[in-house]
Amino acid sequence: MKEILVIIKTLITIVILFFTAIGTSIFFDYMRAGDFLGIVFSLIFTSLTIAIIYFVWKFNPFNQKKTEIVAKDKDISTESEKDDVIKQIDSEDKIHTEEQHHEINFPTVRKNETFNSPSKPVIQYTIENIPNEYISFDIETTGLRTTDEIIQIGAVHFLNGKEISSFTTYVNPSIPISDKITNLTGITNQDVEDAPDIDMAASLFMNFIGDLPVAGYNSNTFDIPFLRRTSGIDLSKRNHFDVFKFVTNSPLELSDNKLTTVKYFYGIENQAHDALNDARATALIVEKFRKKDFTANKKLYDKNIDFDGAGFCITGKMNSGKKVIEQLIEERNGIVKSGMSKKVKFLIAGPQVSDRIKEDGLSGKERKFNELIEKGHDAQKLTEEEFLDSLSN
């Protein structure tokens, strides 16, 4: 938008300079003719064109609009404070990934004191004082920049080690969802088309939370700042704990502390990058820590996959490409199967983006996998990331 604005201003300036040249030429013509009124007219004409050029470059209607919005939504008393906030809005921070663990400095331009006011003093939770009742939450977004928005909120209510209720909603952003994010999350523009906006979704989310403590994974550096920027809700003012910090300070021996790695360690199987699934996985990790259970699920955490003669089935979107995954399997003497059956030892599942997927979000291969597992078939379900991680071990 800024580049387009500069181009428009430049074109307007060129046109006005053209007329300024004409006005200057007329001025000298009248000077030579001794026409006093003509001289005055040409001076006024030339002055107006110069004034227009000054106005075009001095005043920016877009900046003026931002100032009005900021002044309306935030208590700002001085012009310098307004300029600082506008500069924050205009700047784009570098992308921060889960592995970097640096807080994103989101500018706050909304306020919601009703939601933000803590009902109790903030408690510093550790592995030693995990609450018996809490809400685990997660969000999915259009990206990681300060201009990106939330597209899904998910949460689960845990009491005495068990899930008693859940909450999930898509959120209609004001910007389109890219193919990259759709491939990662499985969320399409059609999914969010009729979804509530962030204000409504945030209100529903906060009604679900009530006064309970909240838990998230890497939430102090991502989810909480993102919610604060887009909805005005500041969960840092409430009782909360970041499970990522629990994992970092635990005796778990992991290659990294990403949520998918911890899920794999404990044998928690669900689709990653789905807000409800990730919120549920986070709560299950909390319950493991409550019991001081730091042992791996050997059946699912055995990264030394025996490829020789093993059957593999692939379902969903593969970020590396389905052909690449098939080649990796066949290079290690594995056998790629087109359908899920008793001959399949490993199901590699990615986000489901097909229009034919039913309400449960599972493909036919995934439903068949679940049926076989219930009948006692020995098979494992892996994400693409878990499969690729196994190749390096």
Disulfide bonds with the S-S distance in Angstrom:
none
